[in-house]
Amino acid sequence: MSRQTKPLKVTLVKSLHGQRARIAASARGLGLRRVHQSVDVADTPENRGMIATAVHVLQVERTG
């Protein structure tokens, strides 16, 4: 059974410069490269984990 996941809009609101490597890697794994860049990602446990790691540099909105 396939479960539809609603997308999340994730925006990088602070620079990754000076952040720990794990935090920067999580943001980049979500597809974020520049400050104020936004991407839509699926609401999956894997993406939620990356968001939780870098929550202090991200803004997350539920879309759909």
C-alpha positions as a Markdown table, in Angstrom:
| # | Residue | x | y | z |
|---|---|---|---|---|
| 1 | Met | 0.0 | 0.0 | 0.0 |
| 2 | Ser | 1.4 | 3.4 | -1.0 |
| 3 | Arg | 1.0 | 6.2 | 1.4 |
| 4 | Gln | 0.9 | 9.7 | -0.1 |
| 5 | Thr | 3.1 | 12.1 | 1.9 |
| 6 | Lys | 2.4 | 15.8 | 1.8 |
| 7 | Pro | 5.3 | 18.0 | 0.9 |
| 8 | Leu | 7.1 | 20.3 | 3.2 |
| 9 | Lys | 8.6 | 23.6 | 2.1 |
| 10 | Val | 12.0 | 23.9 | 3.7 |
| 11 | Thr | 13.9 | 27.2 | 3.6 |
| 12 | Leu | 17.5 | 27.9 | 4.6 |
| 13 | Val | 17.3 | 31.0 | 6.8 |
| 14 | Lys | 20.8 | 31.1 | 8.2 |
| 15 | Ser | 24.2 | 30.5 | 6.6 |
| 16 | Leu | 25.9 | 27.1 | 6.9 |
| 17 | His | 29.3 | 28.8 | 7.3 |
| 18 | Gly | 30.7 | 27.9 | 10.7 |
| 19 | Gln | 28.1 | 25.1 | 11.3 |
| 20 | Arg | 29.2 | 21.6 | 12.2 |
| 21 | Ala | 29.7 | 19.3 | 9.2 |
| 22 | Arg | 26.8 | 17.1 | 10.1 |
| 23 | Ile | 24.4 | 20.1 | 10.1 |
| 24 | Ala | 25.7 | 21.4 | 6.8 |
| 25 | Ala | 25.5 | 17.9 | 5.3 |
| 26 | Ser | 21.9 | 17.6 | 6.4 |
| 27 | Ala | 20.9 | 20.9 | 4.8 |
| 28 | Arg | 22.7 | 20.0 | 1.6 |
| 29 | Gly | 21.0 | 16.6 | 1.6 |
| 30 | Leu | 17.7 | 18.4 | 1.6 |
| 31 | Gly | 18.9 | 20.2 | -1.5 |
| 32 | Leu | 19.6 | 23.6 | 0.1 |
| 33 | Arg | 22.7 | 25.5 | -1.1 |
| 34 | Arg | 22.1 | 29.2 | -0.5 |
| 35 | Val | 20.5 | 31.3 | 2.2 |
| 36 | His | 16.8 | 32.0 | 1.4 |
| 37 | Gln | 16.6 | 29.1 | -1.0 |
| 38 | Ser | 13.5 | 26.9 | -0.7 |
| 39 | Val | 12.8 | 23.4 | -1.7 |
| 40 | Asp | 9.8 | 21.1 | -1.4 |
| 41 | Val | 10.6 | 17.7 | 0.1 |
| 42 | Ala | 8.4 | 14.7 | 1.0 |
| 43 | Asp | 7.3 | 14.4 | 4.6 |
| 44 | Thr | 9.3 | 11.1 | 5.3 |
| 45 | Pro | 11.1 | 10.0 | 8.5 |
| 46 | Glu | 14.4 | 10.4 | 6.7 |
| 47 | Asn | 13.7 | 14.0 | 5.7 |
| 48 | Arg | 12.3 | 14.7 | 9.2 |
| 49 | Gly | 15.6 | 13.5 | 10.7 |
| 50 | Met | 17.7 | 15.8 | 8.5 |
| 51 | Ile | 15.3 | 18.7 | 9.3 |
| 52 | Ala | 15.6 | 17.9 | 13.1 |
| 53 | Thr | 19.4 | 18.0 | 12.8 |
| 54 | Ala | 19.5 | 21.5 | 11.2 |
| 55 | Val | 16.3 | 22.9 | 12.7 |
| 56 | His | 18.0 | 26.1 | 14.0 |
| 57 | Val | 19.0 | 27.2 | 10.4 |
| 58 | Leu | 15.8 | 26.1 | 8.7 |
| 59 | Gln | 12.2 | 27.3 | 8.4 |
| 60 | Val | 9.7 | 24.5 | 7.7 |
| 61 | Glu | 6.1 | 25.0 | 6.3 |
| 62 | Arg | 3.6 | 22.3 | 5.5 |
| 63 | Thr | 2.2 | 22.7 | 2.0 |
| 64 | Gly | -0.7 | 21.0 | 0.3 |
